[in-house]
Amino acid sequence: MFARRIAVIGTGYVGLTTGACLASLGHHVVCADIDPTKIERLRAGRVDILEPGLAELVGEGIAAGRLRFVVGASAAVTGDDRGAELPAEIVYLCVPTPMGEGGAADLAAVRAVADEVRDLLPPGCVVVNKSTVPVGTAATTLQILRRTDVAVVSNPEFLREGSAVHDFLHPDRIVVGSASQEAAERVAALYSRLGAPTLLTDAASAEMVKYAANCFLAMKLSFVNSLADLCERLGADVVEVTEGMGHDRRIGQTFLSPGPGWGGSCFPKDTHALLQIAEAAGMDFDLVRASLAVNTKTRALVVDKIRTAVGGTLTDKRIGLLGLTFKAGTDDLRDSPALAVAALLRAEGAHLTGYDPAHPAGVPGVTDDVTVVDDPLTMAKEADALVVLTEWPQFRTLDWAALAGVTTTPVVIDTRNLLDADILRRAGFTWIGMGRG
């Protein structure tokens, strides 16, 4: 494998993980961001993202001289903010593509970077769309660049927050799509040391793979949440049911755990985007639309369960919330189902106190519906009910007897089926799970 000169534009979850991992594979990587303060922190090896192993990988890359950070895409593409190095051979676009008007992905950042670097790209350079972008974006990027001597490749990421480094270095598959076979092979070669199955395809198919995968997983989660509701009504146990399902190799064990709905930075954005893509093609993707509707309904069902547990009304009830992030192992609050449930509770007059290991002080403007504290005991004090909303494993080992001693009513609604019901009962709690019959 030849070491390549790579520029990575954007240092969020995807960009920073991509840059650090490519450097660990022996490539020379320059990462760029528009935020000078962030770049200074990264140069010092300070990573603000809660992602296991990422800070260590960044530090190793800096120490080895294979990973550097600069301000601005232009500096990264030319090789150095002082112009002292050779330009990049491959440029990754890892910029935000948030949900725009009507649910479509907003490509403003992709367009802006393409405009900025158009005349700086060396002949033969390959531009890689790593961000999740609508089908046809590779062709659009090529039109913006207006360069016949530059190729554009779609190389979607499949990184789970909380295990992004592991997922990058131990991928299920590598997908690379382009109209240029040579460019696709060059990008695929960057990952040769990983030994993963590699699909070389056209750009549109590569772009569709990302949406198809995320929307299928979202549908699977909506299915199991509906299944949990049905199990409760029929006296069945969703844990036993999904275990029986999961042994079928066609289904598998993953994404079969009920919860308070799905969220995060990808699933909500990508499901809405796929609906827009389908509508633009003259199709109504009913399954995806139904999955979104079920997700909204699931949050309302959680609130119904909490309301019932505290006597039929949430007005002036004190509710303690365990977990605010959209999943364990990350500090990401974007589209968190926990916060969505909190907003519904607050709208019905509940007083909310929350504890999350990743946010002991809360985030102004994001967690305003909740009084965030840095201690589970304070969270539980005088609560009429406690609600587990994020599957942080450390919640299993809390001193539940002590928590029961400070609550007004010792009841736990465990929306993740995370806790051991027998331990909770011995501690004095009434335990209520999801789909447990």
C-alpha positions as CSV (number, residue, x, y, z in Angstrom):
1,M,0.0,0.0,0.0
2,F,1.3,3.4,-1.0
3,A,1.0,6.3,1.6
4,R,-1.2,9.0,0.1
5,R,-1.4,12.7,0.8
6,I,-5.0,13.3,1.9
7,A,-7.0,16.4,2.9
8,V,-10.1,15.9,5.1
9,I,-12.4,18.9,5.1
10,G,-14.5,19.0,8.3
11,T,-13.6,17.7,11.8
12,G,-16.9,16.5,13.2
13,Y,-17.5,12.9,14.1
14,V,-17.0,11.7,10.5
15,G,-14.2,14.0,9.5
16,L,-12.0,13.6,12.6
17,T,-12.5,9.9,12.7
18,T,-11.7,9.5,9.0
19,G,-8.6,11.7,9.3
20,A,-7.2,10.0,12.4
21,C,-7.9,6.5,11.2
22,L,-6.4,7.1,7.7
23,A,-3.3,8.5,9.4
24,S,-3.1,5.4,11.6
25,L,-3.1,3.4,8.3
26,G,0.0,5.2,7.3
27,H,-1.3,8.0,5.1
28,H,-0.4,11.7,5.5
29,V,-3.5,13.5,6.4
30,V,-4.3,17.2,6.8
31,C,-7.6,18.0,8.5
32,A,-9.3,21.3,8.0
33,D,-12.1,23.2,9.8
34,I,-13.4,26.8,9.7
35,D,-13.2,27.2,13.5
36,P,-9.7,28.5,14.5
37,T,-10.3,27.7,18.2
38,K,-11.2,24.1,17.4
39,I,-8.1,23.7,15.2
40,E,-5.8,25.0,18.0
41,R,-7.3,22.5,20.4
42,L,-6.9,19.7,17.9
43,R,-3.3,20.7,17.3
44,A,-2.7,20.3,21.0
45,G,-4.3,16.8,20.9
46,R,-7.5,18.0,22.6
47,V,-10.6,16.2,21.3
48,D,-13.9,17.5,22.4
49,I,-16.0,14.6,20.9
50,L,-16.8,11.8,23.3
51,E,-15.7,8.9,21.1
52,P,-13.7,5.9,22.6
53,G,-10.2,5.7,21.2
54,L,-10.4,8.9,19.1
55,A,-8.3,11.2,21.3
56,E,-5.6,8.5,21.5
57,L,-5.5,8.0,17.7
58,V,-5.3,11.8,17.2
59,G,-2.4,12.1,19.6
60,E,-0.6,9.2,17.9
61,G,-1.1,10.7,14.5
62,I,0.3,14.1,15.6
63,A,3.3,12.5,17.3
64,A,4.1,10.4,14.2
65,G,3.9,13.5,11.9
66,R,1.1,11.9,9.8
67,L,-1.8,14.0,11.1
68,R,-2.0,17.8,11.0
69,F,-4.7,20.4,11.4
70,V,-5.2,23.7,9.5
71,V,-7.8,26.4,9.2
72,G,-9.7,26.3,6.0
73,A,-10.2,23.9,3.1
74,S,-7.7,25.8,0.9
75,A,-4.8,25.3,3.3
76,A,-5.6,21.6,3.5
77,V,-5.8,21.1,-0.2
78,T,-2.6,22.9,-1.0
79,G,-0.8,20.9,1.7
80,D,0.0,23.5,4.3
81,D,-1.2,26.8,5.5
82,R,2.3,28.0,4.7
83,G,2.3,26.3,1.3
84,A,5.4,24.3,2.2
85,E,4.1,20.8,1.2
86,L,2.8,19.1,-1.9
87,P,-0.9,19.3,-2.6
88,A,-3.4,16.6,-1.7
89,E,-3.9,13.7,-4.0
90,I,-7.3,12.8,-2.4
91,V,-9.7,15.3,-0.8
92,Y,-12.5,14.0,1.5
93,L,-15.5,16.2,2.0
94,C,-16.8,15.5,5.5
95,V,-18.9,18.6,6.0
96,P,-22.4,18.8,7.6
97,T,-25.4,18.0,5.5
98,P,-28.2,18.8,7.9
99,M,-31.9,18.4,7.2
100,G,-33.1,21.3,5.1
101,E,-36.4,22.7,4.1
102,G,-39.0,19.9,3.5
103,G,-36.6,17.2,4.9
104,A,-34.1,17.2,2.0
105,A,-30.4,17.3,2.9
106,D,-28.9,20.7,2.8
107,L,-25.8,20.7,0.5
108,A,-24.7,24.3,1.1
109,A,-21.5,23.2,2.8
110,V,-20.6,20.7,0.1
111,R,-21.2,23.4,-2.6
112,A,-19.2,26.0,-0.6
113,V,-16.1,23.7,-0.2
114,A,-16.3,22.7,-3.9
115,D,-16.3,26.3,-4.9
116,E,-13.4,27.1,-2.6
117,V,-11.1,24.4,-3.7
118,R,-12.0,24.2,-7.4
119,D,-8.9,26.0,-8.8
120,L,-6.6,24.6,-6.1
121,L,-7.0,20.9,-6.9
122,P,-4.0,19.4,-8.7
123,P,-4.6,17.5,-11.9
124,G,-5.6,13.9,-11.2
125,C,-6.9,14.7,-7.7
126,V,-9.9,12.7,-6.5
127,V,-12.6,14.4,-4.5
128,V,-14.5,12.0,-2.1
129,N,-18.0,12.7,-0.8
130,K,-17.9,11.1,2.7
131,S,-20.8,13.0,4.0
132,T,-24.3,11.5,3.6
133,V,-25.6,13.1,0.5
134,P,-28.6,12.6,-1.8
135,V,-28.3,10.4,-4.9
136,G,-26.8,12.5,-7.7
137,T,-24.5,14.6,-5.5
138,A,-21.3,13.1,-7.0
139,A,-22.5,14.3,-10.4
140,T,-23.5,17.7,-9.0
141,T,-20.1,18.1,-7.3
142,L,-18.4,17.4,-10.6
143,Q,-20.5,20.1,-12.2
144,I,-19.6,22.6,-9.5
145,L,-15.9,21.8,-9.9
146,R,-15.9,22.1,-13.7
147,R,-12.7,20.2,-13.9
148,T,-12.3,17.4,-16.5
149,D,-9.0,16.4,-14.9
150,V,-10.5,15.7,-11.4
151,A,-12.7,12.7,-10.4
152,V,-15.5,12.6,-7.8
153,V,-16.1,9.5,-5.8
154,S,-18.9,8.6,-3.3
155,N,-17.5,6.7,-0.3
156,P,-20.3,6.6,2.3
157,E,-19.4,6.1,6.0
158,F,-21.0,3.5,8.2
159,L,-19.8,4.8,11.6
160,R,-21.9,4.4,14.7
161,E,-21.4,7.1,17.3
162,G,-19.8,5.5,20.4
163,S,-17.8,3.0,18.3
164,A,-16.8,5.1,15.3
165,V,-13.0,4.3,15.5
166,H,-13.7,0.5,15.8
167,D,-16.2,0.7,12.9
168,F,-13.7,2.5,10.7
169,L,-10.9,0.1,11.4
170,H,-13.1,-3.1,11.4
171,P,-15.6,-2.3,8.7
172,D,-18.4,-4.7,7.6
173,R,-17.8,-3.4,4.0
174,I,-16.2,-0.6,2.0
175,V,-18.4,1.0,-0.6
176,V,-16.9,3.1,-3.4
177,G,-18.8,4.5,-6.3
178,S,-17.6,6.6,-9.2
179,A,-17.9,7.1,-13.0
180,S,-14.1,6.7,-13.0
181,Q,-13.0,3.1,-12.3
182,E,-9.4,4.3,-11.8
183,A,-10.5,6.9,-9.2
184,A,-12.7,4.3,-7.4
185,E,-9.8,1.8,-7.2
186,R,-7.5,4.5,-5.8
187,V,-9.9,5.3,-3.0
188,A,-10.5,1.6,-2.3
189,A,-6.8,1.0,-2.1
190,L,-6.6,3.5,0.9
191,Y,-8.4,0.8,3.0
192,S,-6.5,-2.2,1.7
193,R,-5.0,-3.0,5.1
194,L,-8.4,-3.5,6.6
195,G,-9.2,-6.5,4.5
196,A,-12.9,-5.7,4.3
197,P,-15.3,-6.8,1.5
198,T,-15.2,-4.0,-1.0
199,L,-18.0,-3.0,-3.4
200,L,-17.0,-0.9,-6.5
201,T,-20.0,0.5,-8.1
202,D,-21.5,3.7,-9.7
203,A,-21.8,6.8,-7.7
204,A,-25.6,6.9,-7.5
205,S,-25.7,3.3,-6.1
206,A,-23.0,4.1,-3.5
207,E,-25.0,7.1,-2.4
208,M,-28.2,5.1,-2.2
209,V,-26.5,2.4,-0.1
210,K,-26.1,4.8,2.9
211,Y,-29.7,5.9,2.9
212,A,-31.0,2.3,2.3
213,A,-29.0,1.0,5.2
214,N,-30.0,3.7,7.7
215,C,-33.6,3.7,6.7
216,F,-33.8,-0.1,6.9
217,L,-32.4,0.0,10.5
218,A,-34.9,2.8,11.4
219,M,-37.7,0.6,10.1
220,K,-36.4,-2.3,12.1
221,L,-36.4,-0.3,15.3
222,S,-39.9,1.0,14.6
223,F,-41.1,-2.6,14.0
224,V,-39.7,-3.8,17.4
225,N,-41.2,-0.8,19.2
226,S,-44.6,-1.7,17.7
227,L,-44.0,-5.3,18.6
228,A,-43.3,-4.3,22.2
229,D,-46.6,-2.5,22.4
230,L,-48.4,-5.5,21.0
231,C,-46.6,-7.9,23.5
232,E,-47.8,-5.7,26.4
233,R,-51.4,-5.9,25.2
234,L,-51.2,-9.7,24.7
235,G,-49.2,-10.6,27.8
236,A,-46.1,-11.7,25.8
237,D,-42.5,-10.8,26.6
238,V,-40.8,-8.8,23.9
239,V,-37.3,-9.8,25.2
240,E,-38.2,-13.5,24.7
241,V,-39.9,-12.8,21.4
242,T,-36.9,-10.9,19.9
243,E,-34.5,-13.5,21.2
244,G,-36.4,-16.1,19.3
245,M,-36.4,-13.9,16.2
246,G,-32.8,-13.0,16.4
247,H,-31.6,-16.6,16.1
248,D,-32.9,-16.5,12.5
249,R,-29.8,-15.6,10.4
250,R,-32.0,-13.7,8.0
251,I,-33.0,-11.3,10.8
252,G,-30.1,-11.2,13.3
253,Q,-29.8,-10.1,16.9
254,T,-29.0,-6.4,16.4
255,F,-31.6,-3.5,16.5
256,L,-34.2,-5.7,18.1
257,S,-34.3,-3.8,21.5
258,P,-37.3,-1.6,22.1
259,G,-36.8,1.9,23.4
260,P,-38.3,5.4,23.6
261,G,-37.9,5.8,19.8
262,W,-34.9,6.3,17.6
263,G,-33.0,9.5,17.0
264,G,-29.5,10.9,16.6
265,S,-27.7,12.7,13.9
266,C,-28.4,10.2,11.1
267,F,-31.7,8.3,11.2
268,P,-34.1,11.2,11.4
269,K,-32.2,13.2,8.8
270,D,-31.8,10.2,6.4
271,T,-35.3,8.9,6.6
272,H,-36.7,12.4,5.8
273,A,-34.2,12.7,3.0
274,L,-35.0,9.4,1.4
275,L,-38.7,10.4,1.4
276,Q,-37.7,13.5,-0.5
277,I,-35.6,11.6,-2.9
278,A,-38.4,9.1,-3.5
279,E,-41.0,11.9,-4.0
280,A,-38.7,13.6,-6.5
281,A,-38.6,10.3,-8.4
282,G,-42.5,10.1,-8.4
283,M,-42.7,7.5,-5.6
284,D,-44.2,7.5,-2.1
285,F,-42.0,5.3,0.1
286,D,-44.8,4.2,2.4
287,L,-42.7,2.0,4.6
288,V,-40.3,4.8,5.5
289,R,-43.2,7.2,6.1
290,A,-44.8,4.7,8.4
291,S,-41.6,4.2,10.3
292,L,-41.4,7.9,11.1
293,A,-45.1,7.9,12.2
294,V,-44.4,4.9,14.5
295,N,-41.4,6.7,16.0
296,T,-43.5,9.7,16.9
297,K,-46.2,7.4,18.4
298,T,-43.6,5.5,20.4
299,R,-42.6,8.6,22.3
300,A,-46.2,9.4,23.1
301,L,-46.7,5.8,24.3
302,V,-43.7,6.3,26.7
303,V,-45.4,9.4,28.1
304,D,-48.7,7.4,28.5
305,K,-46.8,4.8,30.5
306,I,-45.2,7.4,32.7
307,R,-48.5,9.2,33.2
308,T,-50.3,6.0,34.2
309,A,-47.5,5.1,36.6
310,V,-47.8,8.4,38.5
311,G,-51.6,8.3,38.9
312,G,-53.1,9.6,35.6
313,T,-51.8,13.1,35.5
314,L,-48.4,14.7,35.0
315,T,-49.3,18.1,36.2
316,D,-46.8,19.2,39.0
317,K,-45.3,15.6,39.1
318,R,-41.6,15.4,39.7
319,I,-40.0,13.1,37.2
320,G,-36.3,12.0,37.3
321,L,-34.7,11.2,34.0
322,L,-31.8,8.8,33.6
323,G,-30.0,9.7,30.4
324,L,-30.3,12.5,27.9
325,T,-28.1,11.6,25.0
326,F,-29.7,9.8,22.1
327,K,-27.7,6.6,22.9
328,A,-25.0,5.5,25.4
329,G,-21.3,6.0,24.7
330,T,-21.7,9.4,23.1
331,D,-22.3,13.0,24.2
332,D,-24.6,13.7,21.2
333,L,-27.9,15.2,22.0
334,R,-29.1,15.8,18.4
335,D,-32.7,14.5,17.9
336,S,-32.4,12.6,21.2
337,P,-35.6,10.6,21.9
338,A,-34.8,11.3,25.6
339,L,-35.2,15.0,25.0
340,A,-38.3,14.5,22.8
341,V,-39.9,12.6,25.7
342,A,-38.8,15.3,28.1
343,A,-40.4,18.0,26.0
344,L,-43.7,16.0,26.0
345,L,-43.6,15.5,29.8
346,R,-42.8,19.2,30.3
347,A,-45.7,20.2,28.0
348,E,-48.1,18.3,30.4
349,G,-46.8,20.2,33.4
350,A,-44.2,17.8,34.8
351,H,-41.1,19.1,36.6
352,L,-38.0,17.3,35.3
353,T,-34.6,16.6,36.8
354,G,-32.1,14.7,34.7
355,Y,-28.8,13.0,35.0
356,D,-26.5,12.0,32.2
357,P,-22.9,10.8,32.5
358,A,-21.9,12.8,29.4
359,H,-23.6,16.1,30.4
360,P,-23.4,16.6,34.2
361,A,-24.1,20.3,33.7
362,G,-26.5,20.2,30.8
363,V,-26.3,22.2,27.5
364,P,-28.0,25.6,27.4
365,G,-30.6,25.9,24.6
366,V,-30.7,22.1,24.3
367,T,-31.6,20.7,27.7
368,D,-33.7,23.6,28.9
369,D,-36.8,21.4,29.6
370,V,-34.8,19.6,32.2
371,T,-32.9,20.7,35.4
372,V,-29.7,18.8,34.8
373,V,-27.7,17.6,37.9
374,D,-24.4,15.9,38.3
375,D,-25.5,13.2,40.7
376,P,-28.2,10.4,40.4
377,L,-29.2,10.8,44.1
378,T,-30.0,14.5,43.5
379,M,-31.9,13.5,40.3
380,A,-34.1,11.0,42.3
381,K,-34.8,13.3,45.3
382,E,-38.6,13.6,45.9
383,A,-39.3,12.1,42.4
384,D,-42.7,10.6,41.7
385,A,-41.1,8.3,39.2
386,L,-37.7,7.7,37.6
387,V,-37.4,7.0,33.9
388,V,-34.5,5.3,32.1
389,L,-34.2,6.9,28.7
390,T,-30.6,6.2,27.6
391,E,-29.0,2.7,27.9
392,W,-25.8,3.9,29.9
393,P,-24.5,0.6,31.4
394,Q,-23.4,2.3,34.6
395,F,-27.1,2.8,35.5
396,R,-27.2,-0.9,36.2
397,T,-24.8,-0.5,39.1
398,L,-26.3,2.5,40.8
399,D,-27.2,2.3,44.5
400,W,-30.9,1.6,43.9
401,A,-31.7,1.2,47.5
402,A,-30.4,4.6,48.2
403,L,-32.3,6.0,45.3
404,A,-35.5,4.4,46.5
405,G,-34.9,6.0,49.9
406,V,-35.0,9.6,48.5
407,T,-37.9,9.3,46.0
408,T,-41.5,10.2,46.9
409,T,-42.7,7.2,45.0
410,P,-40.2,4.4,44.2
411,V,-41.2,3.5,40.6
412,V,-38.9,3.1,37.6
413,I,-40.1,3.2,34.0
414,D,-37.3,1.5,32.1
415,T,-37.8,2.4,28.5
416,R,-34.7,0.5,27.5
417,N,-35.3,-2.7,29.5
418,L,-31.8,-2.1,30.8
419,L,-32.1,-2.9,34.5
420,D,-32.5,-6.1,36.3
421,A,-36.1,-6.1,37.5
422,D,-35.4,-8.4,40.5
423,I,-32.6,-6.1,41.8
424,L,-34.9,-3.1,41.5
425,R,-37.7,-4.9,43.3
426,R,-35.4,-5.9,46.1
427,A,-34.3,-2.3,46.4
428,G,-37.9,-1.3,46.9
429,F,-38.9,-0.1,43.4
430,T,-41.8,-1.0,41.3
431,W,-40.2,-1.7,37.9
432,I,-42.0,-1.2,34.6
433,G,-40.4,-2.2,31.3
434,M,-41.2,-2.1,27.7
435,G,-43.2,-4.9,26.1
436,R,-42.7,-7.2,29.1
437,G,-46.3,-8.5,29.3
